[in-house]
Amino acid sequence: MEKDTVKRIGIIGVGEIGRAVVLGLCDGGDKSPEVFLSPRGARTAAELSERYEGVQVCADNQAVVERSEMVIVAALQK
């Protein structure tokens, strides 16, 4: 039986934690999921979307949620 895998992951908050998650997902194996990033942390999000084919920056957090099977909230509360 094949394992069910998540194919579309959203990340809200693209700072150090969000960046580390994307690097782990995309550098970790043959079949990377599609990754949808929030626009917060625009410089890092743009860098990651340019580096990896399956990574996209969305217009807002709602778009991240709508496109994803699973959402990771990588935001620190101040």
Z-matrix of the N, CA and C atoms (Angstrom, degrees):
N
C 1 1.462
C 2 1.524 1 109.43
N 3 1.298 2 116.04 1 132.62
C 4 1.454 3 121.89 2 179.09
C 5 1.523 4 111.19 3 -78.87
N 6 1.329 5 115.85 4 140.89
C 7 1.460 6 119.84 5 176.88
C 8 1.521 7 109.52 6 -72.97
N 9 1.326 8 115.12 7 141.13
C 10 1.464 9 119.66 8 171.90
C 11 1.520 10 107.52 9 -75.84
N 12 1.311 11 115.85 10 130.62
C 13 1.456 12 119.63 11 178.71
C 14 1.518 13 109.27 12 -122.72
N 15 1.296 14 114.54 13 150.28
C 16 1.455 15 120.62 14 177.22
C 17 1.521 16 107.55 15 -80.52
N 18 1.315 17 115.91 16 126.11
C 19 1.467 18 120.45 17 -176.22
C 20 1.517 19 113.47 18 -102.07
N 21 1.348 20 117.26 19 -16.57
C 22 1.464 21 120.89 20 -177.94
C 23 1.538 22 108.47 21 -134.95
N 24 1.319 23 115.32 22 111.27
C 25 1.472 24 121.40 23 -177.10
C 26 1.520 25 109.06 24 -116.65
N 27 1.323 26 115.97 25 132.42
C 28 1.452 27 122.03 26 175.83
C 29 1.514 28 110.56 27 -104.64
N 30 1.310 29 116.54 28 145.08
C 31 1.465 30 121.41 29 177.02
C 32 1.519 31 108.25 30 -129.12
N 33 1.319 32 114.32 31 119.99
C 34 1.464 33 121.22 32 176.76
C 35 1.522 34 107.06 33 -103.73
N 36 1.312 35 115.64 34 116.12
C 37 1.455 36 121.81 35 -175.42
C 38 1.521 37 108.83 36 102.97
N 39 1.307 38 117.09 37 100.54
C 40 1.462 39 120.31 38 -176.00
C 41 1.531 40 109.48 39 -113.32
N 42 1.316 41 114.04 40 64.34
C 43 1.461 42 120.97 41 173.27
C 44 1.521 43 107.95 42 -102.14
N 45 1.319 44 117.11 43 -143.88
C 46 1.466 45 121.19 44 -178.38
C 47 1.533 46 112.30 45 -64.03
N 48 1.328 47 117.21 46 -42.70
C 49 1.469 48 120.07 47 -178.95
C 50 1.525 49 110.51 48 -68.16
N 51 1.321 50 116.97 49 -48.40
C 52 1.458 51 120.97 50 179.27
C 53 1.516 52 111.58 51 -59.29
N 54 1.317 53 116.50 52 -42.20
C 55 1.463 54 121.54 53 178.39
C 56 1.526 55 110.77 54 -61.14
N 57 1.320 56 116.91 55 -44.86
C 58 1.468 57 121.28 56 179.77
C 59 1.530 58 111.46 57 -62.27
N 60 1.320 59 116.79 58 -39.18
C 61 1.461 60 120.64 59 178.27
C 62 1.532 61 110.10 60 -63.44
N 63 1.325 62 117.31 61 -46.05
C 64 1.473 63 120.64 62 179.63
C 65 1.525 64 110.00 63 -61.59
N 66 1.316 65 117.90 64 -45.46
C 67 1.461 66 120.55 65 179.66
C 68 1.526 67 110.83 66 -59.43
N 69 1.315 68 117.33 67 -43.43
C 70 1.461 69 121.08 68 178.20
C 71 1.515 70 112.94 69 -63.44
N 72 1.322 71 116.35 70 -41.40
C 73 1.464 72 120.30 71 179.76
C 74 1.523 73 111.94 72 -68.48
N 75 1.297 74 116.56 73 -41.34
C 76 1.470 75 120.67 74 -172.11
C 77 1.522 76 113.52 75 -88.93
N 78 1.314 77 118.23 76 -24.83
C 79 1.465 78 120.94 77 178.46
C 80 1.522 79 111.73 78 -97.85
N 81 1.336 80 116.25 79 -1.24
C 82 1.453 81 120.25 80 -170.88
C 83 1.509 82 117.67 81 -88.92
N 84 1.307 83 120.41 82 -4.68
C 85 1.452 84 118.09 83 -179.19
C 86 1.510 85 113.56 84 173.77
N 87 1.320 86 113.71 85 -172.73
C 88 1.461 87 121.04 86 -175.76
C 89 1.525 88 113.14 87 -70.98
N 90 1.309 89 117.34 88 -42.28
C 91 1.461 90 121.45 89 -173.39
C 92 1.522 91 110.30 90 -109.88
N 93 1.305 92 116.61 91 87.56
C 94 1.457 93 120.83 92 176.85
C 95 1.521 94 109.16 93 -79.45
N 96 1.333 95 116.88 94 143.45
C 97 1.467 96 118.78 95 176.88
C 98 1.529 97 110.13 96 -74.72
N 99 1.330 98 115.69 97 166.13
C 100 1.462 99 119.38 98 167.69
C 101 1.519 100 106.12 99 -71.80
N 102 1.302 101 117.04 100 139.40
C 103 1.461 102 121.59 101 -178.85
C 104 1.523 103 108.17 102 -124.77
N 105 1.337 104 115.10 103 129.87
C 106 1.459 105 121.83 104 179.99
C 107 1.523 106 108.16 105 -114.89
N 108 1.325 107 116.22 106 123.80
C 109 1.462 108 121.94 107 -175.40
C 110 1.514 109 111.95 108 -108.47
N 111 1.328 110 115.05 109 145.10
C 112 1.461 111 119.37 110 172.17
C 113 1.533 112 108.38 111 -72.77
N 114 1.320 113 117.15 112 157.36
C 115 1.466 114 119.68 113 -178.68
C 116 1.522 115 113.27 114 -75.79
N 117 1.313 116 117.23 115 -10.85
C 118 1.472 117 120.52 116 177.76
C 119 1.518 118 108.53 117 -65.88
N 120 1.274 119 118.42 118 131.61
C 121 1.461 120 121.79 119 -171.64
C 122 1.515 121 108.94 120 79.61
N 123 1.329 122 114.79 121 47.63
C 124 1.464 123 122.28 122 -170.42
C 125 1.525 124 113.65 123 -55.09
N 126 1.297 125 117.84 124 -41.35
C 127 1.470 126 120.25 125 -178.06
C 128 1.535 127 110.90 126 -64.00
N 129 1.313 128 116.40 127 -47.26
C 130 1.465 129 120.65 128 179.12
C 131 1.517 130 110.88 129 -66.07
N 132 1.331 131 117.02 130 -43.30
C 133 1.464 132 121.02 131 179.09
C 134 1.526 133 111.02 132 -59.78
N 135 1.326 134 117.04 133 -44.04
C 136 1.466 135 120.85 134 179.40
C 137 1.526 136 111.08 135 -64.50
N 138 1.319 137 116.74 136 -41.86
C 139 1.467 138 121.20 137 178.35
C 140 1.530 139 110.98 138 -59.71
N 141 1.319 140 116.20 139 -44.92
C 142 1.464 141 120.43 140 -179.00
C 143 1.526 142 112.30 141 -67.99
N 144 1.321 143 116.60 142 -38.27
C 145 1.466 144 119.16 143 179.62
C 146 1.527 145 111.69 144 -70.04
N 147 1.312 146 117.39 145 -28.32
C 148 1.467 147 120.84 146 175.95
C 149 1.529 148 110.99 147 -76.09
N 150 1.306 149 116.11 148 -33.33
C 151 1.475 150 121.55 149 -176.71
C 152 1.523 151 112.84 150 -76.39
N 153 1.338 152 116.87 151 -36.08
C 154 1.460 153 121.43 152 -174.16
C 155 1.530 154 110.97 153 -120.69
N 156 1.309 155 115.91 154 131.04
C 157 1.460 156 121.62 155 -177.35
C 158 1.527 157 112.90 156 -61.65
N 159 1.309 158 118.82 157 -38.69
C 160 1.462 159 121.95 158 -175.10
C 161 1.513 160 115.44 159 -87.58
N 162 1.322 161 118.06 160 10.08
C 163 1.469 162 121.98 161 -178.24
C 164 1.518 163 109.34 162 -106.82
N 165 1.333 164 116.16 163 128.66
C 166 1.469 165 121.99 164 -179.64
C 167 1.518 166 110.43 165 -129.12
N 168 1.316 167 116.01 166 144.19
C 169 1.459 168 121.27 167 173.60
C 170 1.521 169 107.42 168 -95.14
N 171 1.331 170 116.26 169 128.36
C 172 1.468 171 121.74 170 -179.76
C 173 1.532 172 110.32 171 -93.58
N 174 1.312 173 115.30 172 164.39
C 175 1.462 174 121.14 173 -178.35
C 176 1.532 175 112.48 174 -68.21
N 177 1.338 176 116.30 175 -33.50
C 178 1.464 177 120.40 176 -178.86
C 179 1.525 178 109.77 177 -159.87
N 180 1.331 179 116.45 178 176.34
C 181 1.458 180 121.46 179 -178.47
C 182 1.528 181 112.43 180 -63.26
N 183 1.321 182 117.34 181 -35.26
C 184 1.466 183 120.77 182 178.89
C 185 1.528 184 110.63 183 -60.99
N 186 1.312 185 117.38 184 -41.03
C 187 1.466 186 121.43 185 178.54
C 188 1.529 187 111.03 186 -64.75
N 189 1.322 188 116.88 187 -36.74
C 190 1.470 189 120.89 188 176.05
C 191 1.525 190 109.46 189 -60.14
N 192 1.320 191 116.46 190 -48.82
C 193 1.469 192 121.71 191 -178.24
C 194 1.527 193 111.09 192 -62.71
N 195 1.316 194 117.48 193 -43.99
C 196 1.463 195 121.44 194 -177.39
C 197 1.525 196 112.79 195 -64.50
N 198 1.315 197 118.55 196 -29.91
C 199 1.465 198 121.88 197 -176.43
C 200 1.533 199 113.49 198 -91.33
N 201 1.313 200 117.60 199 -11.40
C 202 1.466 201 121.49 200 -169.30
C 203 1.517 202 113.87 201 -105.95
N 204 1.335 203 114.60 202 149.38
C 205 1.457 204 121.34 203 170.98
C 206 1.529 205 110.09 204 -85.57
N 207 1.325 206 115.94 205 -30.28
C 208 1.455 207 122.55 206 179.65
C 209 1.517 208 107.64 207 -139.89
N 210 1.328 209 116.39 208 140.73
C 211 1.476 210 120.99 209 179.11
C 212 1.508 211 109.43 210 -121.35
N 213 1.334 212 115.92 211 132.54
C 214 1.446 213 122.84 212 174.84
C 215 1.519 214 107.68 213 -106.12
N 216 1.328 215 116.56 214 126.14
C 217 1.457 216 120.63 215 176.70
C 218 1.532 217 106.83 216 -99.02
N 219 1.317 218 115.23 217 109.58
C 220 1.457 219 122.26 218 -176.27
C 221 1.523 220 109.61 219 -114.27
N 222 1.311 221 115.17 220 57.91
C 223 1.464 222 120.78 221 -177.03
C 224 1.524 223 108.90 222 -123.33
N 225 1.314 224 115.92 223 137.76
C 226 1.448 225 121.14 224 177.09
C 227 1.515 226 109.96 225 -92.96
N 228 1.312 227 115.31 226 140.42
C 229 1.451 228 119.68 227 176.74
C 230 1.530 229 107.38 228 -90.10
N 231 1.319 230 115.47 229 132.49
C 232 1.470 231 119.22 230 179.54
C 233 1.492 232 110.72 231 -99.86
